[in-house]
């Protein structure tokens, strides 16, 4: 056990203390042992697991997906096909979001390009945002 405080663990993984506590509450991170002064004392396993969680979250995996990845990663002899499938599903979600964002960008760009200056009463952007009816 390396005996990190929650602040040190958070700093080492670029994770807010509140987030570390949240991950403990939802079971992604095991509750640490306590010192004689009743402070949390995190070990190397906590550091490794939280680093894994943070990296997965940075890649956009949901908490449910992170939980599944952690479960899959805990059995080193397991075939990695399940991990591949989960990652491919996530990639498909990213591709859908990119397509949606591209369409949104195109629409907003068209609005911006339709603006010819003038007063707010002539503004095509404000007109497009105003309620219809």
N, C-alpha and C positions, 0 to 999 in steps of 0.2 A: 504494500500500500504506500502510495506516495504522499498522501495526506494533504491534498489541495483544498483550500477553502472554496466556497462557491464562487467568490469573486475571482480567484485565481483560475478556476476552471473556466469561468465565463470569458475571462481575458484570453486564455490560451486557445479558446475555440471561437472567439469573436461572437459570443452569445451573451445576451443580457441575462442578468441574474433571475429576473422574473420568468424568462423563457426556460431556463434550467429548471426552476421550480415547477413550471407548467408541464414540462416533459416528464418530470417525476410523477406529478399528479395523474397524468394520462397513461403512465406505465411504459413510456418509451425509454426512460432512464431509470435504473434501479435506485431506490433510496440508498443514500450512503450510510456508512457507519457514523457514529458520533464520537467526538472527543470527550474527555472527562469533563470539559467545560460545556458540553452539549452542543458543540459546533459541528456542522456537517464536515466530514473528512472524505474527500473523493480520491479514488485510486486511479491507477493506470487504465483499468478497464472502463471506468467512467469517461476518462479523457478520450480513449479510443472510440467508444460508442458515440459520444457526443460529437466528435469530429466527423464520424460517419453520417450521423443525422444531419449535421450542418451542411456537409457537402451535398447530400441528397436533396436537402431543402433548397440549397443554392441552385441546383439543377432543375428546380421546379416540381419535384415530386411532392405529392400531397402527404399529409400525416399518415393516412391509411396505407399509401404506397410505401412510405418509409417503414412503417410497422411490418409490412409484408417483406420488404427487402431485408430488414434486420432478422426476421424469422428465417428467411432463406439463407442468409449469410451465416447463421449460427450452426449450420450443418455443412462442414467443409467437404464431405464426401458426396454431397447431393449434386445431381446434374444441374448445370446452370441454365437449362432451357427455360425454366420458370422465370428466372431473372431476365433473360433475353425477351421473353414475352411481355413482361411488365414494362421493360424499357421501351420496347417497340410500341406498346399501347400509349405510353407517355409521349413518345415521339409523334405519334399520330395526333394526339391532342394538341401538341405544340404546332404541328403543321396546320391544323384547323384554326387555331388562334391566329397564326400568321396570315392565313388567307382572310380571316375576318378583319384583322388590322389593316391589311393591304386594301381591302374594299373600303374600309372606313377612311383611310388616308386618301384614296382616290376621290371619295365623295367630298371630304373636307377641302381637298385641293381644288375641286371644281367650284365649290362655294367661294373660296378665296379668290380664284381667278375670275369669277363673275362680278366681283366688286370693282366698281369703276370710280370709287371715291365719292365725294359729295357729302351729303348730310346723313345722319342716322336714319332719317325717314326714308332714304333711298337705299339703305344698306341691304344688300342681298343676303348677307350672313344673318343679320338680325331677323330679316323676313323669314328665312328658312327655319330659324329657331322658334319663332313665335307660334303660339297655338293656332291651329287651323279652325275655321268655323265662323 
